[in-house]
Amino acid sequence: MDEVDICVPINHIPDVLHRVDELEKETGMRIPNFGNAGDGNLHIYLCSDNMSDAEYKEKSDKVITELYKTAKALDGNMSGEHGIGYARKDWFEWYYLAMLEKIGSNGTMVKITLTY
């Protein structure tokens, strides 16, 4: 099992839940979820059930990518509470790079941020 912790403006929570339903149907993966509706934090679990490790990796990578695309399109964030750690490093730069590039024209802050 893995968890995706995204945060979206509260008026877009139904959009995320609709996308979760679509992803369950597309992948055949069980994706239970809950959240803190008052602040837009959504905790979305990806269940491996009886999948092989390879099948789970393929499906969970797809679901994680799609959920991050959804959050980004809805002006949300990769995480609302749990932080962005090592497990999500492959998505971090894609998600935030455009924003980081705006911080400084010389790129110093971008390099510092991406280092940590």
Backbone torsions as a table, in degrees:
resi	resn	phi	psi	omega
1	MET	NA	147.4	176.9
2	ASP	-138.2	162.6	179.6
3	GLU	-129.2	141.8	171.3
4	VAL	-113.9	126.1	-178.3
5	ASP	-113.3	96.3	179.2
6	ILE	-112.0	163.2	179.8
7	CYS	-135.0	131.3	178.5
8	VAL	-134.1	159.6	173.0
9	PRO	-55.7	141.2	-170.9
10	ILE	-58.7	-28.0	179.0
11	ASN	-71.1	-9.7	179.3
12	HIS	-105.0	3.4	177.3
13	ILE	-56.0	-45.5	178.6
14	PRO	-58.8	-33.4	178.4
15	ASP	-64.1	-41.9	179.1
16	VAL	-66.4	-44.6	-179.3
17	LEU	-62.9	-36.7	175.2
18	HIS	-63.2	-42.5	179.7
19	ARG	-66.2	-37.4	176.3
20	VAL	-60.5	-44.6	177.7
21	ASP	-59.3	-43.6	178.2
22	GLU	-61.3	-44.2	-178.6
23	LEU	-65.6	-35.3	175.3
24	GLU	-60.6	-43.9	179.9
25	LYS	-68.9	-41.9	-178.8
26	GLU	-65.1	-38.9	-172.9
27	THR	-101.7	-18.0	-174.4
28	GLY	72.6	15.2	-179.6
29	MET	-95.3	139.8	174.8
30	ARG	-79.1	124.9	-174.4
31	ILE	-131.2	74.9	176.9
32	PRO	-69.7	155.9	-177.8
33	ASN	-154.7	158.7	173.4
34	PHE	-155.5	175.6	-179.7
35	GLY	-170.6	-177.6	176.9
36	ASN	-106.0	89.7	-171.4
37	ALA	-59.5	-28.2	-178.6
38	GLY	-68.3	-22.8	-179.7
39	ASP	-127.9	7.4	172.4
40	GLY	82.4	7.7	177.1
41	ASN	-79.0	128.0	179.7
42	LEU	-122.8	131.6	179.0
43	HIS	-110.2	111.8	-172.2
44	ILE	-117.1	119.4	-175.2
45	TYR	-99.9	138.1	178.9
46	LEU	-109.9	110.2	-174.5
47	CYS	-93.3	131.2	-178.8
48	SER	-82.8	-24.8	-177.7
49	ASP	42.6	-119.4	-176.5
50	ASN	-102.2	20.3	-179.3
51	MET	-74.4	151.5	170.8
52	SER	-69.7	162.7	178.4
53	ASP	-58.4	-41.8	-178.6
54	ALA	-65.3	-44.2	179.4
55	GLU	-64.4	-42.7	179.7
56	TYR	-63.2	-43.7	179.2
57	LYS	-59.9	-46.2	-179.3
58	GLU	-61.3	-48.6	-177.8
59	LYS	-70.1	-41.2	-178.3
60	SER	-68.4	-37.5	175.9
61	ASP	-60.4	-41.2	178.3
62	LYS	-63.6	-46.7	-177.6
63	VAL	-65.2	-44.7	179.4
64	ILE	-59.7	-47.2	179.2
65	THR	-59.0	-46.2	-179.1
66	GLU	-65.3	-38.0	178.6
67	LEU	-68.2	-38.2	176.4
68	TYR	-67.4	-38.7	175.6
69	LYS	-60.7	-42.2	179.7
70	THR	-63.4	-48.1	-179.7
71	ALA	-60.3	-44.2	-178.6
72	LYS	-63.7	-42.8	-179.9
73	ALA	-64.8	-25.4	-178.3
74	LEU	-98.1	15.2	179.5
75	ASP	63.2	38.6	179.2
76	GLY	-103.7	-163.6	-178.6
77	ASN	-131.9	159.1	178.5
78	MET	-65.4	-25.3	-177.6
79	SER	-151.9	142.1	176.6
80	GLY	-108.5	-27.3	-175.2
81	GLU	-135.8	-40.3	-167.3
82	HIS	-87.4	-8.3	178.9
83	GLY	82.6	171.1	-178.9
84	ILE	-115.1	106.5	-175.7
85	GLY	-109.1	-161.7	-176.3
86	TYR	-56.1	-38.2	-176.6
87	ALA	-63.6	-22.2	-177.4
88	ARG	-111.8	11.6	-176.5
89	LYS	-59.4	-32.8	-178.5
90	ASP	-67.0	-21.7	179.9
91	TRP	-98.7	-20.8	-172.0
92	PHE	-57.7	-52.9	-176.0
93	GLU	-61.1	-44.7	178.6
94	TRP	-58.4	-44.1	-174.0
95	TYR	-68.7	-43.8	-170.2
96	TYR	-109.0	-4.4	-172.2
97	LEU	-58.6	-45.0	-179.5
98	ALA	-59.2	-39.9	178.6
99	MET	-67.6	-42.1	-178.8
100	LEU	-65.9	-33.4	179.8
101	GLU	-65.0	-25.5	179.5
102	LYS	-76.9	-16.8	-175.9
103	ILE	-64.4	-43.5	-178.5
104	GLY	-151.8	137.2	-176.7
105	SER	-69.3	-23.8	-179.2
106	ASN	-87.0	-6.0	175.7
107	GLY	79.6	1.4	-177.4
108	THR	-60.2	-48.0	-178.5
109	MET	-64.7	-35.5	178.2
110	VAL	-61.8	-47.7	-178.8
111	LYS	-62.5	-41.7	178.7
112	ILE	-63.7	-47.0	-177.6
113	THR	-63.0	-45.7	-177.8
114	LEU	-69.9	-21.7	176.8
115	THR	-69.6	-36.1	-178.5
116	TYR	-98.4	NA	NA
